[in-house]
Amino acid sequence: MKSEGHNRAHVGSQDRYLKGTREIADFLDVSERTVYRLRDKHGLPVRKVGGRLEGKVSKVRDWRDGK
């Protein structure tokens, strides 16, 4: 059985979440309005949580890179 601390040592930035439209927009180098357009029309992998958008860095990066 692995310890909780051991698992956390291997968590990288790709397991981090982009929280909020501004952070997602900055990551993609687009406007906040474009974030909504990309989500609605092009499948940007973000979801609304507690009234704001968030998305996993690895999923948004893969989407951006066409993977």
C-alpha positions as a Markdown table, in Angstrom:
| # | Residue | x | y | z |
|---|---|---|---|---|
| 1 | Met | 0.0 | 0.0 | 0.0 |
| 2 | Lys | 1.4 | 3.4 | -1.0 |
| 3 | Ser | 1.5 | 6.2 | 1.4 |
| 4 | Glu | -0.4 | 9.4 | 0.6 |
| 5 | Gly | 2.8 | 11.5 | 0.8 |
| 6 | His | 4.5 | 9.2 | -1.8 |
| 7 | Asn | 1.6 | 9.8 | -4.3 |
| 8 | Arg | 1.8 | 13.6 | -3.8 |
| 9 | Ala | 5.5 | 13.6 | -4.6 |
| 10 | His | 4.7 | 12.7 | -8.2 |
| 11 | Val | 1.9 | 15.1 | -8.8 |
| 12 | Gly | 3.1 | 17.6 | -11.4 |
| 13 | Ser | 1.7 | 20.8 | -13.0 |
| 14 | Gln | -0.3 | 18.7 | -15.5 |
| 15 | Asp | -2.5 | 17.6 | -12.6 |
| 16 | Arg | -3.2 | 21.2 | -11.6 |
| 17 | Tyr | -6.4 | 23.0 | -12.5 |
| 18 | Leu | -6.7 | 26.3 | -14.2 |
| 19 | Lys | -9.3 | 28.1 | -12.2 |
| 20 | Gly | -11.3 | 31.0 | -13.5 |
| 21 | Thr | -11.8 | 32.4 | -17.0 |
| 22 | Arg | -8.8 | 34.8 | -16.7 |
| 23 | Glu | -6.3 | 32.0 | -15.8 |
| 24 | Ile | -7.6 | 29.8 | -18.7 |
| 25 | Ala | -7.4 | 32.8 | -21.1 |
| 26 | Asp | -3.8 | 33.6 | -20.0 |
| 27 | Phe | -2.8 | 30.0 | -20.4 |
| 28 | Leu | -4.2 | 29.9 | -24.0 |
| 29 | Asp | -3.1 | 33.5 | -24.7 |
| 30 | Val | -6.7 | 34.5 | -25.7 |
| 31 | Ser | -9.4 | 36.8 | -24.4 |
| 32 | Glu | -11.8 | 35.8 | -21.7 |
| 33 | Arg | -14.6 | 36.0 | -24.2 |
| 34 | Thr | -12.8 | 33.7 | -26.5 |
| 35 | Val | -12.5 | 31.1 | -23.7 |
| 36 | Tyr | -16.3 | 30.8 | -23.7 |
| 37 | Arg | -16.4 | 30.7 | -27.5 |
| 38 | Leu | -13.8 | 27.9 | -27.6 |
| 39 | Arg | -15.8 | 26.0 | -24.9 |
| 40 | Asp | -19.1 | 26.4 | -26.7 |
| 41 | Lys | -18.1 | 25.9 | -30.3 |
| 42 | His | -14.8 | 24.0 | -30.3 |
| 43 | Gly | -14.9 | 21.6 | -27.3 |
| 44 | Leu | -12.4 | 23.3 | -24.9 |
| 45 | Pro | -12.4 | 20.9 | -22.0 |
| 46 | Val | -13.5 | 23.2 | -19.1 |
| 47 | Arg | -16.5 | 23.1 | -16.9 |
| 48 | Lys | -18.4 | 25.5 | -14.7 |
| 49 | Val | -17.7 | 24.8 | -11.0 |
| 50 | Gly | -19.2 | 27.0 | -8.3 |
| 51 | Gly | -20.0 | 29.7 | -10.8 |
| 52 | Arg | -16.6 | 29.8 | -12.5 |
| 53 | Leu | -14.8 | 27.8 | -15.2 |
| 54 | Glu | -12.0 | 25.4 | -14.5 |
| 55 | Gly | -10.1 | 22.9 | -16.5 |
| 56 | Lys | -7.3 | 20.4 | -15.9 |
| 57 | Val | -4.0 | 21.8 | -17.2 |
| 58 | Ser | -3.1 | 18.5 | -19.0 |
| 59 | Lys | -6.5 | 18.3 | -20.8 |
| 60 | Val | -6.5 | 22.0 | -21.8 |
| 61 | Arg | -2.8 | 21.6 | -23.0 |
| 62 | Asp | -3.7 | 18.5 | -25.0 |
| 63 | Trp | -6.7 | 20.2 | -26.5 |
| 64 | Arg | -4.6 | 23.2 | -27.5 |
| 65 | Asp | -1.9 | 21.0 | -29.0 |
| 66 | Gly | -4.5 | 19.0 | -31.0 |
| 67 | Lys | -3.9 | 15.7 | -29.2 |
